[in-house]
Amino acid sequence: MEENRKLQEQAVSLQEKVMVQEKVEMEEQQTALEAELSLEGIEGDRSEEDRLTEAEKNERQRKMLLVRFELNHDYQRMPLLHVTDN
């Protein structure tokens, strides 16, 4: 009888150890998945920043081209100056 009780106690102790180990592994896996999701969110934010930066760059280029066009257009309308020798 005593031997059976010891075996049962050992079995319960072993089950508890297995359950604790499984819980630790699940927590580690959950932490890893949360970190991965968080990282994806950060990367998504960076992509958003890149899109905004690209849009700002495109807007600056558009404005520069518009200014160049206007300057060129104004230049073409300027009367030619004739230089004469005195």
A tleap script that builds the chain and sets N, CA, C and O, in Angstrom:
source leaprc.protein.ff14SB
mol = sequence {
  NMET GLU GLU ASN ARG LYS LEU GLN GLU GLN
  ALA VAL SER LEU GLN GLU LYS VAL MET VAL
  GLN GLU LYS VAL GLU MET GLU GLU GLN GLN
  THR ALA LEU GLU ALA GLU LEU SER LEU GLU
  GLY ILE GLU GLY ASP ARG SER GLU GLU ASP
  ARG LEU THR GLU ALA GLU LYS ASN GLU ARG
  GLN ARG LYS MET LEU LEU VAL ARG PHE GLU
  LEU ASN HIE ASP TYR GLN ARG MET PRO LEU
  LEU HIE VAL THR ASP CASN
}
set mol.1.N position { 0.813 -1.193 0.000 }
set mol.1.CA position { 0.000 0.000 0.000 }
set mol.1.C position { 0.858 1.259 0.000 }
set mol.1.O position { 0.617 2.197 -0.759 }
set mol.2.N position { 1.845 1.256 0.851 }
set mol.2.CA position { 2.748 2.411 0.955 }
set mol.2.C position { 3.434 2.673 -0.384 }
set mol.2.O position { 3.642 3.815 -0.793 }
set mol.3.N position { 3.768 1.598 -1.031 }
set mol.3.CA position { 4.451 1.720 -2.325 }
set mol.3.C position { 3.520 2.331 -3.371 }
set mol.3.O position { 3.952 3.154 -4.177 }
set mol.4.N position { 2.256 1.938 -3.365 }
set mol.4.CA position { 1.262 2.503 -4.288 }
set mol.4.C position { 1.078 3.999 -4.043 }
set mol.4.O position { 0.982 4.787 -4.984 }
set mol.5.N position { 1.029 4.382 -2.746 }
set mol.5.CA position { 0.857 5.795 -2.413 }
set mol.5.C position { 2.045 6.606 -2.924 }
set mol.5.O position { 1.867 7.703 -3.453 }
set mol.6.N position { 3.246 6.074 -2.768 }
set mol.6.CA position { 4.449 6.764 -3.240 }
set mol.6.C position { 4.420 6.903 -4.767 }
set mol.6.O position { 4.778 7.944 -5.318 }
set mol.7.N position { 3.990 5.838 -5.428 }
set mol.7.CA position { 3.905 5.880 -6.885 }
set mol.7.C position { 2.874 6.915 -7.349 }
set mol.7.O position { 3.095 7.628 -8.328 }
set mol.8.N position { 1.747 6.985 -6.634 }
set mol.8.CA position { 0.719 7.973 -6.969 }
set mol.8.C position { 1.244 9.396 -6.746 }
set mol.8.O position { 1.010 10.289 -7.561 }
set mol.9.N position { 1.952 9.590 -5.638 }
set mol.9.CA position { 2.526 10.914 -5.355 }
set mol.9.C position { 3.539 11.307 -6.435 }
set mol.9.O position { 3.586 12.455 -6.874 }
set mol.10.N position { 4.337 10.337 -6.845 }
set mol.10.CA position { 5.321 10.601 -7.905 }
set mol.10.C position { 4.615 10.930 -9.219 }
set mol.10.O position { 5.037 11.817 -9.961 }
set mol.11.N position { 3.536 10.202 -9.491 }
set mol.11.CA position { 2.783 10.444 -10.724 }
set mol.11.C position { 2.158 11.833 -10.697 }
set mol.11.O position { 2.187 12.550 -11.698 }
set mol.12.N position { 1.591 12.214 -9.553 }
set mol.12.CA position { 0.991 13.544 -9.422 }
set mol.12.C position { 2.070 14.614 -9.561 }
set mol.12.O position { 1.867 15.617 -10.246 }
set mol.13.N position { 3.196 14.409 -8.924 }
set mol.13.CA position { 4.305 15.364 -8.998 }
set mol.13.C position { 4.797 15.507 -10.439 }
set mol.13.O position { 5.078 16.611 -10.905 }
set mol.14.N position { 4.895 14.389 -11.128 }
set mol.14.CA position { 5.327 14.413 -12.528 }
set mol.14.C position { 4.304 15.135 -13.397 }
set mol.14.O position { 4.678 15.913 -14.274 }
set mol.15.N position { 3.009 14.884 -13.163 }
set mol.15.CA position { 1.957 15.571 -13.911 }
set mol.15.C position { 2.022 17.084 -13.675 }
set mol.15.O position { 1.872 17.877 -14.605 }
set mol.16.N position { 2.247 17.465 -12.413 }
set mol.16.CA position { 2.353 18.892 -12.091 }
set mol.16.C position { 3.532 19.529 -12.817 }
set mol.16.O position { 3.423 20.638 -13.341 }
set mol.17.N position { 4.654 18.823 -12.845 }
set mol.17.CA position { 5.839 19.334 -13.541 }
set mol.17.C position { 5.566 19.490 -15.033 }
set mol.17.O position { 5.962 20.486 -15.639 }
set mol.18.N position { 4.888 18.505 -15.625 }
set mol.18.CA position { 4.557 18.562 -17.046 }
set mol.18.C position { 3.611 19.728 -17.311 }
set mol.18.O position { 3.778 20.460 -18.287 }
set mol.19.N position { 2.620 19.899 -16.443 }
set mol.19.CA position { 1.672 21.000 -16.621 }
set mol.19.C position { 2.371 22.351 -16.498 }
set mol.19.O position { 2.091 23.272 -17.265 }
set mol.20.N position { 3.277 22.464 -15.533 }
set mol.20.CA position { 4.020 23.722 -15.373 }
set mol.20.C position { 4.876 23.970 -16.614 }
set mol.20.O position { 4.923 25.095 -17.111 }
set mol.21.N position { 5.543 22.952 -17.114 }
set mol.21.CA position { 6.386 23.097 -18.298 }
set mol.21.C position { 5.547 23.494 -19.513 }
set mol.21.O position { 5.950 24.360 -20.290 }
set mol.22.N position { 4.379 22.861 -19.678 }
set mol.22.CA position { 3.496 23.211 -20.793 }
set mol.22.C position { 3.016 24.656 -20.676 }
set mol.22.O position { 2.931 25.373 -21.673 }
set mol.23.N position { 2.705 25.075 -19.451 }
set mol.23.CA position { 2.266 26.456 -19.242 }
set mol.23.C position { 3.377 27.438 -19.601 }
set mol.23.O position { 3.127 28.456 -20.246 }
set mol.24.N position { 4.594 27.135 -19.186 }
set mol.24.CA position { 5.740 27.998 -19.502 }
set mol.24.C position { 5.933 28.073 -21.013 }
set mol.24.O position { 6.150 29.156 -21.557 }
set mol.25.N position { 5.857 26.936 -21.688 }
set mol.25.CA position { 6.026 26.916 -23.141 }
set mol.25.C position { 4.929 27.718 -23.832 }
set mol.25.O position { 5.199 28.443 -24.789 }
set mol.26.N position { 3.681 27.591 -23.347 }
set mol.26.CA position { 2.582 28.347 -23.937 }
set mol.26.C position { 2.778 29.851 -23.728 }
set mol.26.O position { 2.513 30.647 -24.629 }
set mol.27.N position { 3.241 30.233 -22.539 }
set mol.27.CA position { 3.485 31.650 -22.267 }
set mol.27.C position { 4.600 32.192 -23.156 }
set mol.27.O position { 4.511 33.313 -23.658 }
set mol.28.N position { 5.652 31.394 -23.350 }
set mol.28.CA position { 6.749 31.809 -24.231 }
set mol.28.C position { 6.256 31.968 -25.662 }
set mol.28.O position { 6.614 32.926 -26.347 }
set mol.29.N position { 5.435 31.024 -26.106 }
set mol.29.CA position { 4.899 31.089 -27.462 }
set mol.29.C position { 3.998 32.314 -27.610 }
set mol.29.O position { 4.052 33.013 -28.622 }
set mol.30.N position { 3.173 32.569 -26.600 }
set mol.30.CA position { 2.292 33.730 -26.640 }
set mol.30.C position { 3.107 35.024 -26.678 }
set mol.30.O position { 2.786 35.945 -27.429 }
set mol.31.N position { 4.147 35.084 -25.874 }
set mol.31.CA position { 5.010 36.269 -25.865 }
set mol.31.C position { 5.657 36.474 -27.229 }
set mol.31.O position { 5.731 37.601 -27.720 }
set mol.32.N position { 6.124 35.397 -27.836 }
set mol.32.CA position { 6.748 35.494 -29.158 }
set mol.32.C position { 5.746 35.982 -30.198 }
set mol.32.O position { 6.070 36.831 -31.029 }
set mol.33.N position { 4.525 35.442 -30.152 }
set mol.33.CA position { 3.494 35.865 -31.105 }
set mol.33.C position { 3.110 37.327 -30.892 }
set mol.33.O position { 2.913 38.060 -31.861 }
set mol.34.N position { 3.002 37.754 -29.645 }
set mol.34.CA position { 2.683 39.153 -29.363 }
set mol.34.C position { 3.784 40.072 -29.879 }
set mol.34.O position { 3.506 41.131 -30.442 }
set mol.35.N position { 5.032 39.660 -29.683 }
set mol.35.CA position { 6.153 40.459 -30.177 }
set mol.35.C position { 6.129 40.539 -31.698 }
set mol.35.O position { 6.403 41.590 -32.276 }
set mol.36.N position { 5.800 39.425 -32.338 }
set mol.36.CA position { 5.726 39.398 -33.799 }
set mol.36.C position { 4.625 40.326 -34.307 }
set mol.36.O position { 4.824 41.072 -35.266 }
set mol.37.N position { 3.465 40.274 -33.656 }
set mol.37.CA position { 2.367 41.158 -34.052 }
set mol.37.C position { 2.739 42.618 -33.825 }
set mol.37.O position { 2.431 43.480 -34.649 }
set mol.38.N position { 3.390 42.885 -32.726 }
set mol.38.CA position { 3.808 44.252 -32.427 }
set mol.38.C position { 4.795 44.736 -33.482 }
set mol.38.O position { 4.721 45.878 -33.937 }
set mol.39.N position { 5.712 43.865 -33.865 }
set mol.39.CA position { 6.703 44.213 -34.879 }
set mol.39.C position { 6.036 44.476 -36.217 }
set mol.39.O position { 6.429 45.394 -36.936 }
set mol.40.N position { 5.040 43.686 -36.556 }
set mol.40.CA position { 4.312 43.905 -37.808 }
set mol.40.C position { 3.634 45.268 -37.787 }
set mol.40.O position { 3.599 45.967 -38.799 }
set mol.41.N position { 3.095 45.642 -36.630 }
set mol.41.CA position { 2.469 46.952 -36.499 }
set mol.41.C position { 3.460 48.072 -36.709 }
set mol.41.O position { 3.147 49.077 -37.346 }
set mol.42.N position { 4.664 47.900 -36.173 }
set mol.42.CA position { 5.710 48.913 -36.347 }
set mol.42.C position { 6.109 49.000 -37.803 }
set mol.42.O position { 6.264 50.095 -38.343 }
set mol.43.N position { 6.277 47.852 -38.445 }
set mol.43.CA position { 6.630 47.860 -39.861 }
set mol.43.C position { 5.541 48.508 -40.682 }
set mol.43.O position { 5.830 49.219 -41.644 }
set mol.44.N position { 4.293 48.274 -40.319 }
set mol.44.CA position { 3.181 48.919 -41.000 }
set mol.44.C position { 3.237 50.427 -40.833 }
set mol.44.O position { 2.954 51.173 -41.770 }
set mol.45.N position { 3.599 50.871 -39.648 }
set mol.45.CA position { 3.747 52.307 -39.410 }
set mol.45.C position { 4.870 52.875 -40.262 }
set mol.45.O position { 4.745 53.971 -40.807 }
set mol.46.N position { 5.954 52.144 -40.378 }
set mol.46.CA position { 7.065 52.616 -41.211 }
set mol.46.C position { 6.630 52.727 -42.664 }
set mol.46.O position { 6.990 53.679 -43.356 }
set mol.47.N position { 5.868 51.767 -43.116 }
set mol.47.CA position { 5.375 51.828 -44.485 }
set mol.47.C position { 4.496 53.054 -44.672 }
set mol.47.O position { 4.548 53.715 -45.709 }
set mol.48.N position { 3.698 53.349 -43.675 }
set mol.48.CA position { 2.850 54.543 -43.717 }
set mol.48.C position { 3.727 55.792 -43.802 }
set mol.48.O position { 3.453 56.701 -44.585 }
set mol.49.N position { 4.782 55.826 -42.988 }
set mol.49.CA position { 5.713 56.957 -43.023 }
set mol.49.C position { 6.365 57.067 -44.393 }
set mol.49.O position { 6.509 58.165 -44.931 }
set mol.50.N position { 6.760 55.929 -44.956 }
set mol.50.CA position { 7.380 55.943 -46.280 }
set mol.50.C position { 6.421 56.492 -47.322 }
set mol.50.O position { 6.819 57.262 -48.196 }
set mol.51.N position { 5.152 56.095 -47.230 }
set mol.51.CA position { 4.164 56.596 -48.187 }
set mol.51.C position { 3.995 58.105 -48.029 }
set mol.51.O position { 3.918 58.829 -49.021 }
set mol.52.N position { 3.937 58.579 -46.788 }
set mol.52.CA position { 3.795 60.015 -46.562 }
set mol.52.C position { 5.025 60.754 -47.080 }
set mol.52.O position { 4.911 61.792 -47.731 }
set mol.53.N position { 6.191 60.210 -46.785 }
set mol.53.CA position { 7.420 60.841 -47.252 }
set mol.53.C position { 7.455 60.883 -48.772 }
set mol.53.O position { 7.829 61.898 -49.360 }
set mol.54.N position { 7.068 59.788 -49.405 }
set mol.54.CA position { 7.043 59.730 -50.867 }
set mol.54.C position { 6.035 60.734 -51.424 }
set mol.54.O position { 6.310 61.400 -52.422 }
set mol.55.N position { 4.880 60.845 -50.789 }
set mol.55.CA position { 3.867 61.802 -51.239 }
set mol.55.C position { 4.374 63.233 -51.086 }
set mol.55.O position { 4.147 64.071 -51.959 }
set mol.56.N position { 5.061 63.512 -49.978 }
set mol.56.CA position { 5.619 64.851 -49.775 }
set mol.56.C position { 6.682 65.158 -50.830 }
set mol.56.O position { 6.734 66.263 -51.370 }
set mol.57.N position { 7.528 64.166 -51.117 }
set mol.57.CA position { 8.565 64.342 -52.136 }
set mol.57.C position { 7.934 64.605 -53.499 }
set mol.57.O position { 8.383 65.480 -54.240 }
set mol.58.N position { 6.895 63.846 -53.822 }
set mol.58.CA position { 6.207 64.047 -55.101 }
set mol.58.C position { 5.590 65.437 -55.185 }
set mol.58.O position { 5.622 66.077 -56.236 }
set mol.59.N position { 5.035 65.895 -54.082 }
set mol.59.CA position { 4.427 67.230 -54.064 }
set mol.59.C position { 5.500 68.311 -54.262 }
set mol.59.O position { 5.282 69.268 -55.006 }
set mol.60.N position { 6.640 68.165 -53.610 }
set mol.60.CA position { 7.737 69.129 -53.799 }
set mol.60.C position { 8.208 69.136 -55.252 }
set mol.60.O position { 8.444 70.199 -55.826 }
set mol.61.N position { 8.343 67.952 -55.844 }
set mol.61.CA position { 8.780 67.868 -57.235 }
set mol.61.C position { 7.747 68.499 -58.168 }
set mol.61.O position { 8.101 69.184 -59.128 }
set mol.62.N position { 6.482 68.265 -57.879 }
set mol.62.CA position { 5.419 68.863 -58.694 }
set mol.62.C position { 5.499 70.388 -58.634 }
set mol.62.O position { 5.379 71.064 -59.657 }
set mol.63.N position { 5.701 70.922 -57.435 }
set mol.63.CA position { 5.795 72.371 -57.284 }
set mol.63.C position { 7.024 72.923 -58.009 }
set mol.63.O position { 6.958 73.976 -58.643 }
set mol.64.N position { 8.148 72.203 -57.911 }
set mol.64.CA position { 9.357 72.656 -58.603 }
set mol.64.C position { 9.151 72.669 -60.115 }
set mol.64.O position { 9.560 73.610 -60.795 }
set mol.65.N position { 8.519 71.628 -60.632 }
set mol.65.CA position { 8.255 71.581 -62.066 }
set mol.65.C position { 7.311 72.694 -62.497 }
set mol.65.O position { 7.479 73.281 -63.566 }
set mol.66.N position { 6.329 72.979 -61.672 }
set mol.66.CA position { 5.395 74.053 -61.969 }
set mol.66.C position { 6.116 75.402 -62.006 }
set mol.66.O position { 5.882 76.217 -62.899 }
set mol.67.N position { 6.984 75.624 -61.039 }
set mol.67.CA position { 7.760 76.875 -61.020 }
set mol.67.C position { 8.646 76.961 -62.253 }
set mol.67.O position { 8.721 78.012 -62.889 }
set mol.68.N position { 9.319 75.863 -62.597 }
set mol.68.CA position { 10.181 75.862 -63.791 }
set mol.68.C position { 9.358 76.151 -65.052 }
set mol.68.O position { 9.774 76.924 -65.915 }
set mol.69.N position { 8.197 75.524 -65.139 }
set mol.69.CA position { 7.342 75.756 -66.295 }
set mol.69.C position { 6.945 77.228 -66.385 }
set mol.69.O position { 7.003 77.833 -67.456 }
set mol.70.N position { 6.540 77.797 -65.249 }
set mol.70.CA position { 6.133 79.201 -65.235 }
set mol.70.C position { 7.298 80.120 -65.595 }
set mol.70.O position { 7.128 81.083 -66.342 }
set mol.71.N position { 8.481 79.817 -65.060 }
set mol.71.CA position { 9.653 80.632 -65.390 }
set mol.71.C position { 9.977 80.527 -66.878 }
set mol.71.O position { 10.265 81.531 -67.530 }
set mol.72.N position { 9.927 79.320 -67.402 }
set mol.72.CA position { 10.208 79.108 -68.813 }
set mol.72.C position { 9.168 79.820 -69.675 }
set mol.72.O position { 9.505 80.438 -70.685 }
set mol.73.N position { 7.936 79.730 -69.277 }
set mol.73.CA position { 6.849 80.371 -70.018 }
set mol.73.C position { 7.028 81.892 -70.002 }
set mol.73.O position { 6.874 82.552 -71.030 }
set mol.74.N position { 7.352 82.438 -68.836 }
set mol.74.CA position { 7.591 83.882 -68.731 }
set mol.74.C position { 8.805 84.290 -69.567 }
set mol.74.O position { 8.790 85.340 -70.210 }
set mol.75.N position { 9.834 83.482 -69.561 }
set mol.75.CA position { 11.047 83.781 -70.319 }
set mol.75.C position { 10.735 83.833 -71.812 }
set mol.75.O position { 11.230 84.708 -72.521 }
set mol.76.N position { 9.919 82.903 -72.285 }
set mol.76.CA position { 9.580 82.875 -73.704 }
set mol.76.C position { 8.763 84.101 -74.109 }
set mol.76.O position { 8.818 84.512 -75.268 }
set mol.77.N position { 8.027 84.680 -73.207 }
set mol.77.CA position { 7.206 85.843 -73.526 }
set mol.77.C position { 7.974 87.155 -73.411 }
set mol.77.O position { 7.475 88.201 -73.827 }
set mol.78.N position { 9.179 87.113 -72.851 }
set mol.78.CA position { 9.956 88.338 -72.684 }
set mol.78.C position { 10.406 88.835 -74.060 }
set mol.78.O position { 10.776 88.043 -74.926 }
set mol.79.N position { 10.369 90.137 -74.245 }
set mol.79.CA position { 10.856 90.663 -75.521 }
set mol.79.C position { 12.378 90.520 -75.596 }
set mol.79.O position { 13.080 90.580 -74.586 }
set mol.80.N position { 12.843 90.336 -76.780 }
set mol.80.CA position { 14.286 90.231 -76.972 }
set mol.80.C position { 14.911 91.621 -76.908 }
set mol.80.O position { 14.378 92.580 -77.465 }
set mol.81.N position { 16.010 91.713 -76.243 }
set mol.81.CA position { 16.727 92.980 -76.154 }
set mol.81.C position { 17.811 92.986 -77.204 }
set mol.81.O position { 18.570 92.026 -77.338 }
set mol.82.N position { 17.876 94.043 -77.926 }
set mol.82.CA position { 18.921 94.163 -78.941 }
set mol.82.C position { 20.006 95.048 -78.395 }
set mol.82.O position { 19.758 96.160 -77.930 }
set mol.83.N position { 21.188 94.544 -78.459 }
set mol.83.CA position { 22.306 95.330 -77.983 }
set mol.83.C position { 22.897 96.041 -79.193 }
set mol.83.O position { 23.219 95.424 -80.209 }
set mol.84.N position { 23.030 97.346 -79.055 }
set mol.84.CA position { 23.616 98.124 -80.150 }
set mol.84.C position { 24.933 98.707 -79.707 }
set mol.84.O position { 25.127 99.030 -78.535 }
set mol.85.N position { 25.819 98.835 -80.642 }
set mol.85.CA position { 27.113 99.451 -80.349 }
set mol.85.C position { 26.979 100.963 -80.416 }
set mol.85.O position { 26.438 101.479 -81.393 }
set mol.86.N position { 27.430 101.655 -79.458 }
set mol.86.CA position { 27.394 103.115 -79.468 }
set mol.86.C position { 28.702 103.680 -79.817 }
set mol.86.O position { 28.852 104.901 -79.872 }
savepdb mol mol.pdb
quit
